[in-house]
C-alpha cells in the first residue's frame, strides 16, 4: 500500500485552496493514485460540522473533527487534501502532530486581491458590517510560520501553484514522478 499523507491548505477565503485541491486531486489520479480524498471546508460544514458556528471555539472544534478524519485516512494510505481557512496556528499544529506525513500549504493572496475577486461576495458583506467575525477582516488569521509549501495565488497561475506542490510531493517520494494514466479527469 502507498504511504498516505495530508496536504493541509490554509489561507483566507477566496485564496484558491479548493481550486488547487481539486486540480491536485485530478493530477494525482492521472498519476495512477487510487486512494485520494479531498476534504473541503464548505462541504464538511454541510454534514460533519453543521452544528458548529464561527466562534473561535467552534472553528477549533471544526478543525479538530477534520483532523480526526484526515488522521484516519492518512494512516491508511490515503492521499488526503484538506482545504480549510483554519485561521489559528495552534489548531494547525495539532493537525500536524496527529496526521501522518503532514504537509502545510499556505495559499497566500493579498487581501486587496481577495476583495477584488470576492467570488462569494463575503468580503463585501464583511466590509459593510453585514457579516461579523469574518477571518481577515474583523477576525484574525494567523499565517503559517514554517509551511512546507507557500503558493502565491495573486501572482501564480493555478498550474504554477500546483506544480510547486507536485514538485514537493515528488521530492518527498510521496507520489510517482510521472503520469501513469489519463483516466479520472
C-alpha positions in Angstrom: 0.0 0.0 0.0 1.2 3.5 -0.8 2.1 5.9 2.0 -0.7 8.3 2.9 -0.2 12.0 3.5 -2.1 15.1 4.4 -1.8 18.3 2.4 -3.3 21.0 4.6 -4.3 24.0 2.5 -4.7 27.1 4.7 -5.3 30.7 3.7 -8.0 33.4 3.6 -11.4 32.9 2.0 -11.1 33.0 -1.8 -7.4 32.5 -1.9 -7.7 29.4 -4.0 -7.5 26.5 -1.6 -10.4 24.5 -3.1 -9.3 25.2 -6.6 -5.8 24.0 -6.0 -7.0 20.9 -4.1 -9.4 19.9 -7.0 -6.6 20.3 -9.6 -4.2 18.4 -7.5 -6.7 15.6 -7.0 -7.1 15.3 -10.8 -3.3 15.2 -11.3 -2.8 12.5 -8.5 -5.4 10.3 -10.2 -3.7 10.8 -13.6 -0.6 9.5 -11.9 -2.4 6.3 -11.0 -3.1 7.1 -7.4 -6.3 5.3 -6.5 -6.7 6.4 -2.9 -7.2 10.2 -2.9 -9.7 12.0 -0.7 -10.5 15.7 -0.7 -11.9 17.3 2.4 -13.3 20.8 1.8 -14.4 23.4 4.3 -17.7 24.2 2.6 -18.6 20.5 2.1 -17.6 19.4 5.6 -19.7 22.2 7.2 -22.8 20.8 5.4 -22.5 17.4 7.0 -19.8 16.7 9.6 -19.8 20.0 11.3 -23.1 21.7 10.5 -23.8 22.1 14.3 -20.9 24.5 14.6 -20.8 28.2 14.1 -17.8 30.5 13.6 -16.7 31.4 17.1 -13.0 30.6 17.9 -14.2 27.6 19.9 -16.4 26.3 17.0 -13.6 26.9 14.5 -11.2 24.9 16.6 -13.7 22.1 17.0 -14.3 22.1 13.2 -10.6 21.6 12.6 -10.3 19.0 15.4 -13.0 16.9 13.7 -11.4 17.3 10.3 -8.0 16.4 11.8 -9.5 13.2 13.2 -10.8 12.2 9.7 -7.5 13.2 8.0 -5.5 11.3 10.5 -7.5 8.1 9.8 -7.3 8.5 6.1 -3.5 9.3 6.0 -2.6 6.4 8.3 -4.5 4.1 6.0 -2.6 5.1 2.8 -4.9 7.8 1.5 -3.5 10.9 -0.1 -5.7 13.5 1.7 -6.2 17.1 0.9 -7.8 19.4 3.4 -8.9 22.9 2.3 -9.8 25.0 5.3 -9.2 28.6 6.3 -8.0 27.1 9.6 -7.1 30.5 10.9 -5.4 29.5 14.2 -1.8 28.2 14.3 -2.4 26.1 17.4 -5.2 24.1 15.7 -3.0 23.5 12.6 -0.1 22.5 14.8 -2.3 19.9 16.4 -3.3 18.6 13.0 0.4 18.4 12.1 1.1 16.4 15.3 -1.6 13.9 14.6 -1.6 13.4 10.9 0.8 11.0 9.0 3.1 12.9 6.6 1.5 16.3 7.2 2.4 19.0 4.7 1.2 22.5 5.3 0.4 24.5 2.1 0.0 28.2 2.7 -2.2 29.6 0.0 -1.1 33.3 0.3 -3.0 36.0 -1.5 -3.0 39.7 -0.7 -6.2 41.0 0.9 -6.8 43.6 -1.8 -6.7 40.9 -4.4 -9.2 38.8 -2.4 -11.5 41.7 -2.0 -11.4 42.3 -5.8 -12.0 38.6 -6.6 -14.7 38.1 -3.8 -16.3 35.0 -5.6 -18.9 34.6 -2.8 -19.5 38.3 -2.1 -18.4 37.7 1.5 -15.7 40.4 1.7 -18.2 43.0 0.5 -20.7 41.9 3.2 -18.0 41.8 5.9 -16.6 45.3 5.0 -20.2 46.6 5.1 -20.7 45.1 8.5 -23.3 42.6 7.3 -21.1 39.7 8.4 -19.1 39.8 11.7 -16.3 37.6 12.8 -15.1 37.3 9.2 -11.5 36.0 9.0 -9.1 38.6 7.7 -11.5 41.5 8.2 -12.6 41.6 11.9 -11.4 38.2 13.0 -7.7 37.1 13.0 -5.8 34.9 10.6 -2.5 33.6 11.8 -0.4 32.8 8.8 1.9 29.8 9.0 5.4 30.5 10.2 7.0 27.3 8.7 4.8 26.0 5.9 6.5 23.3 3.8 4.9 24.9 0.7 3.9 28.5 0.0 2.0 29.4 -3.1 1.2 33.0 -4.1 -2.2 32.8 -5.9 -2.3 36.5 -6.5 0.8 36.1 -8.8 0.9 32.5 -9.9 -1.4 30.6 -12.2 -3.2 27.5 -10.9 -0.8 25.4 -12.9 2.3 27.1 -11.4 1.0 26.6 -7.8 0.0 23.0 -8.4 3.4 22.5 -10.0 5.1 23.6 -6.8 3.0 21.2 -4.7 3.7 18.3 -7.0 7.4 19.0 -7.0 7.5 18.9 -3.2 5.5 15.6 -3.1 7.8 14.1 -5.7 10.9 15.2 -3.8 9.5 13.6 -0.6 8.8 10.4 -2.5 5.1 10.5 -1.7 3.8 10.4 -5.4 5.0 9.0 -8.7 7.0 11.4 -10.7 5.3 10.7 -14.0 1.7 10.3 -15.3 0.7 6.7 -15.4 -2.9 7.0 -16.6 -5.2 9.5 -18.3 -8.3 8.4 -16.5 -10.3 10.3 -13.8 -10.2 13.8 -15.4 
